[in-house]
Amino acid sequence: MLRAAMRLARPAVFLLASLSLGACVASAGALNPTPPPSSSPDAVDPNTPVFRVRWEGGFVTPEMLLGRLPIVVVYADGRVITQGPVPAIYPGPLMPNLQERTISAAALEGLIELAREKNLLRTVHHDYPSDSRRLVMPPSVSIPLAVLFYFLFEALLGNDLVSPFFIGFILGYLFYDLTHYAVHHFAIKNKFFLTLKKHHMRHHFQDSKKGYGVSSPVWDDVMNTNFEKTREDFKELI
């Protein structure tokens, strides 16, 4: 519990201090407000969380874990939701005491840059696409998930079909993971894989809401999330 509290303390204090500074910046800039950003089809959803600080783990019941709210949430439109004080009574209040404030766009951008500087965003693959340590799922997570999926497939398919299906499932996942690693870190010369690499780089640097397919753009065609340039590239291969 003490270790979890120490892990939480640094980002929580950092965020609260930065938000206080952001509120001061917003107040200071009130006499000279910046114009609101122009709307565009690719504008970020204002309800998208930018930062979230929360408790994890601890010797508590599952019910408490499910009902545990984040300590601080910062949204893309500058809204900041924090937990307010709660009276020490039993039973406690029915509804949580949530408090909301708003910081300016400049303060939000400064908060994001400060988080990058302090390496608080290094767990995000899309923020650091060239970081090989944040690309492939570690065995400590992938092996337990593989065991869980095996028993799930066994319950759905039976003993006769589970083994060949699971082998194909694992081979498909390995092909996806190795392809994902290769398009980020290998000097690819093969035309097919070079086309996949261009497709994935468009997902990272052009539009993250398109081009989800890594080992194949087929599902992007099905879900209408493919890039027109990718379609043209694959037509040239054929």
Phi, psi and omega in degrees: 000318180295320180296320179296321179295321179293323177295325182282329190299317185296306179294328181293313179296320179300314182292315182296319179293319180293323179293322176297318177296321179297322178295322177294318179298319180296320179293320182293329182271008184294329181286340183227064188294148177274145180294148180295147181294146180289143180284147178212161180299334182262016181296147182289139177298125182297342180269009178283123177291133177264316177229147174214123177246127184213160173284147175225139176073203182103160180273077181225166182285157177302328179297321179291324178295319180292326182269003183282125181263154175299151179284317179221134172228128177246127183258167186295335180271007177095357177290140179235119179252124178231161175274128177272178179295146180236132180296139182278075180231162176229131354290157182286177180299149180292320182248147179289153178268090181262135180241141184238138172222170182229134176249158183287164178299322179295319179293322178296317178296320177296324179295319179294316180296322178293323177295320176297317181298324181271007178062032177274355180248012187286350176278356183264114183297321182290337178277333178228070185295342181266002180276107184294338182284345182248023189254311185258139180296130182291153180302330180298339177256317186291323182292311175301323178294321179297318178297316179299316179294325179299311180293328176294315178295324179296320179292328182275324189253339183091172185292328185287325186260344188294320184294307179297324179293318182292323177298315177296322179297314181293317179297320177296319179293319178296320178298318178298311185294317180293322177296318179299316179294318184295317183293341178268329193231355180256149173276091188277134177242338178298132187297320181296310182288332175293325176293320176297321180296315178299319179299316182288325177293328175295323177299320182282318193245355179246307181204107183287353178267007177227166173068047181285334182292133180256308181271351178194141177269012185300313182291335174294325175293320180294317183270003180060042178240016182277158174272141178298324179295324177295319177300318180294321180297318181288330175296323178293327178294322181286000000 
